[in-house]
Amino acid sequence: METTPLLTRPKKKSLWSRLQFWRFRKKKLSSRAIYLGQLPDEEFPPNYVCNQKYNILTFLPLVLFEQFRFFLNLYFLVMAVSQFIPSIRIGYLYTYWGPLCFVLAVTLFREAVDDFRRYRRDREVNRQRYERIVLDSSAADYRPFLTEQVASSELRVGDIVMLHKGQRVPADMILLRTNETMGTVFIRTDQLDGEIDWKLRIPLPSTQKLPTDAHLLDINAQIWVEKPEKDIHAFIGTCTRLDEEESDSLHIENTLWSGCVVASGQATGLIIYTGSETRSVMNNAVPRSKVGRLDLQVNDLTKLLFVATIFISMLLITLKGFGGPWYGFLFRFVLLFSYIIPISLRVNLDMGKAFYSWTIQRDQKIEGTVMRSTTIPEELGRIQYVLADKTGTLTKNEMVFQKLHLGNALFDKNNFYEVEALLTQYVTNDAPSLPTSPTTSTSEGLAASPRQVWQTVLCIALCHNVTPVYDVASGDQQADEAQSDMGSSVMSESCGGAVPQQQLCEYQASSPDEVALVKWTDMVSSVLMYRHGQLGDVRELRRRGAAAAAVRVPGLQS
């Protein structure tokens, strides 16, 4: 007959276990709804960046703990402490404590300098000033807005922040508006995912159509976002206009993650995550003490030398005999042979690492290099293989158009001028320097039709996601006004042609391959002038020179 086991009362946890559970518990993350112009009632983490490993109280204990984990330092600590015992003392105290204290002082100084540098970088980030849009409380009849300068650490969830070109994104945000006529913004994410290609970001349609940023505080809109996640390539949310019953779905293209840099124009966004809930912080590991392979090898060598000293000491004790207090003589022999293990080796290694770091940071061949840690610079010399997914990871990612093969004609950098001449012949139907036959022979002895060359160049110049952005050097005039002037010939040095010098053009795209293609069409006098995503990908290709012509292609999708 089977018996049913009795239910036992669960074992009661001790007070220490409950305290540990409360100390290391993880905060439950949840989704949130944010109303434009209103701060949420919930409390969220402060937008404070802290990458330090130590503080005033934990610096000395943690550094000593990390150092005495190594057998080398622990060995000399035991040797030094043993000199307080009169029966086994064989010399002055300073002969053992002096070298050990010097080694620890060098290590403490190096760790203090590294952590102080981290503190300065964190302080610089936390003190960066940003423009926050707020209501003017002094006005009673209407709702004008003001912009106030606040530090990055003072920003909160629900704040509307204006970002300018070159500014770092202080927290995870939703892109609401931009002053770019194209209605898009490019950002750099190299500090987030390591990719140097610019990423395209699109503001919400329901907020981008507003006349100015001030109207963001006049609408009744609710933005729902998912709970904080680590994935920087996915996002889910919705934006609902309660006053117009209009709803937009939010995707990764509408986000600005913390740590990114605005590469073009001005962006206005709503902060949705701050501090420890941002993508960049959630993907960071807890700061730890890094140990190089050379330090581990020295530690293993110390253990072998210690075994050798024990063996030699035991051999001498055996020859002398085990009569009397032989263990005291054994320990004295170990002390005498302790000089086989060189404590100066650790000092030389630490000073060498500091010198390597100083040299790397001041190498003129790699300007801009910053040494984040001085503990493992020698590991760079151990690299044998570098595995990368593409060549751009290892190079400057500079792409140059070299050759054009049309099947029956080949053009390279030595005869690209013939491409320009064929384009001129097709556009104007008047090229005195070229034969009037339907085909023209290239320097390779092959035939190329002007129409064929024109169609090829047109395809290369238009089938992409490249956007020409114009920066106006005069302070008040906006670059976007130059873009919107469809009738003027707007060009610059980088976009080609002799044009008004106050307008500087820069091609922007998520891929350097596409930029290289557009720069080549620029070189053959076919300049991409304009693109507007909200008008069905309208792009304008303008021929410059005496035979100027414009091709406007609406509704072209790449």
Secondary structure, 3 states (H helix, E strand, C coil): CCCCCCCCCCCCCCHHHHHHHHHCCCCCCCCEEEECCCCCCCCCCCCCCCCCCCCCCCHHHHHHHHHCCCHHHHHHHHHHHHCCCHHHCCCCCHHHHHHHHHHHHHHHHHHHHHHHHHHHHHHHHHCCEEEEEEECCCCCCCCCEEEEEEEHHHCCCCCEEEECCCCECCCEEEEEEECCCCCCEEEECHHHHCCCCEEEECCCHHHHCCCCHHHHHCCCEEEEECCCCCCCCCCCEEEEECCCCEEEEECHHHEECCCCEECCCCEEEEEEECHHHCHHHHCCCCCCCCCCHHHHHHHHHHHHHHHHHHHHHHHHHHHHCCCCCHHHHHHHHHHHHHHHCCCHHHHHHHHHHHHHHHHHHCCHHHCCCCCCCCCCHHHHHHCCCCCCCCHHHCCCCCCCCCEEECCCCEEECCCHHHHHHHHHHHHHCCCCCCCCCCCEECCCCCEECHHHHHHHHHHHHHCCCCEEEEEECCCCCCHHHHHHCCCCCCCECCCECCCCCCEEEEEECCCHHHHHHHHHHHHCCEEEEEEEHHHCCEEEEEECCCCCEEEEECCCCC
